[in-house]
Structures are given as C-alpha cells and as structure tokens.
Amino acid sequence: MTVLSMLPTLKDALMHQLNSESLTSLLKNRPPNKLEIWEDLKIISFTRSIVAVYSTCMLVVLLRVQLNIIGGYIYLDNAAVCKNGTSRFSEEQTSGEVTGSNSGLSSSGDFLSEQKTPLAPPEVQQQYLSSIQHLLGDGLTALITVVKQAVQKIFGSISLKHALSLLELEQKLKEIRTLVEQNTDSSHSDKTGSRSLLCHYMMPDEENPLATQACGLTERDVATIKLLNETRDMLESPDFSTVLSTCLNRGFSRLLDNMAEFFRPTEQDVCQSGSINSLSSVSLPLAKIIPIINGQVHSVCSETPSHFVQDLLMMEQMKDFAANVYEAFSTPQQLEK
C-alpha cells in the first residue's frame, strides 16, 4: 500500500461528492438559471481543490505513521524468530516504504525470548491498514461539509465579476484554513480533550463501533485494536500536529504555485506596475478563476508521481517523524510500557 496507489480512490470519491462536471454541462445549454448554477460551481470548485489538499496531506502523513508502526512490529517479530532459531517472518508482509532498518537483533533478549506469537501477523496488518478507509469515506464526507461551509462564508458574497490577484486569493485561502482548522465540535471535543478535529477525519473515535474502525473488527481482534489505539495516541501528539501543519502549508503553497501561471502579467501589466514578478499586478475575475481552481484536483490527486506528493514525501520533517515512529515501535522497552 502506497500513497500513489490510494490517490485514484481519493480523487474518485472527491469528484463523486463534489461533481462540478455536471454543473459545467448544464451551463453549456445556456439555462435561464445560469447565475445560480455559477454560484454553485464557485462553491464546489473551491471546496473540491481545498479538500484535495487537506485529504492528500492527511493521507500522506497517516499512511506513513501506519506503515512505520507496522514496520517496527515486524522488526520485533523477525528478531524474536531469529533469536528462537526458526525461520524469519517475511519483511515484505507490508507493502510501502518503511523508515528504518530491520537488520540485527534487539538488545532486550528477555522480551524477544518470551514473545511466542507474532505481534503483527499478515491478517492483523491487513485489518489495521483497512482503517485508512475512514479517511476515504466518512472522514472525507465530514471534511467536505466543514470546508464547504468555510468556502461559502468567505466566497459566498463575492461577485463573479469581482477581480482577485494571486495575493488576494492566497489571503482568502488562509481565511478558509483558519475556519476549518479552528472549527471545533463541542460534543466531540468534550470526549477527546485537546485532540484536533483534523484527527477526527483520519480515524474514527475509539467510542465508535469496532466494525466502523477497521474492516471486520471485533472484540477478539486484540492486536488490531492495540495498533489502532497506539495510532490514535500518535495522531494526538504535538509532533504529528507539527508535521501535518507543515505538510498543509507546503500543500497550499504548491496549489498557489500551480495557479500562478494563470496570473502571469502581460507586457502592458509590466509597464504599468514596473515589476515583472509582482503577485498583485494581475487580477482575474472570479468567474475566470473558478475553472482554474476546479481543475487543480487532477494535479493534487494525480496517481502519477507529481511535484505535489513528492514535495510532501521528501520533506525533512516527514522523514524525521517517520524515523522516530519506527524507532519507537521497534524498541521492546517501548512496547512493554
């Protein structure tokens, strides 16, 4: 399982729930209520691309956490089997990049000697990784609702004829992010304390029925439940919050970079402003910005290696965080706590 392999599913879910194509088809027939359709298209287009950035960043960070937790457990399983003199578990039981090395044995011999059953057999790995479906399902639907409300609040009253520069557009996106990331549900926060609502989109709450937390999960699946609870703890950590925030900053910066080429100044603009690189020298009517932002979902959620996803995967903060997660879960002393 890799981020790139999950992106087509994410894009399909986004385009199904935020179907701007049906609205553009209606506009081609010049309907009498075209202004109303344009207003709907405005909200859906911005919502779709903003949610694409949020959900892709969440997918990248969450999957990296999950694969490195499993990677740590597989290391301990392999070390225990080697110490007991039998064949090793396959290190290819999880697909995807895992940070860290599986070579060598742990110094905690007592723990490894006492370990009789695998910590993360293949069936547990599969069940645990199935929890990512929450982000692609109920979590995505909830995120769309919150983002759509924020977009409506910021862009709802802006006329389609109103011109915006790239700098002004960036400011609007910041205002939307503030509404989304500071949005709290009082009933939800009462149960989860200081937990960010963004975590709520990535994993179901512990109070949710087990079957909704992972595919086929029951009370007997103790190992999977333990993995899920450990992952929730990780999502609530300050380090995770920092890494996700950094990813989101990078993601929205890349979104604006993609749109910048449509705001290139003409020779006349350059002469008037006296600055070739001025981000405020070119303004476009909102009606012209809508198709530009609407198409960004294809760039953000591209299944082929793209600058957007590569930027996130290659961030030093991401690499360091993944290495720390792997180290924490490949150390027997950590698991004994």
Buried (B, 14 or more C-beta within 10 A) or exposed (E): BEBBEBBEBBBEBBBEBBEBEEBBEBEEEEEEEEEEBBBBBBBBBBBBBBBBBBBBBBBBBBBBBBBBBBBBBBBBBBBBBBBEEEEEBEBEBBEBBBBBEBEEBBEBEEBBEEBEEBBBBEEBBBBBBBBBBBBBEBBBEBBBEBBBBBBBEBBEEEEBEBBBBBBBBBEBBEBBBEBBBEEEEEEEBEEBEEBBBBBBBBBBBEEEEBEBBBBEBEEEBEBBBBBBEBBBEBBBBEEBBEBBBBBBEBBBEBBBEBBBEBBEBEEEBBEEBEEEEBBEBBBBEBBEBBEBBBBBBEBBBBBEEBEBBEBBBEBEBBEEBBEBBBBBBBBBEEBEE
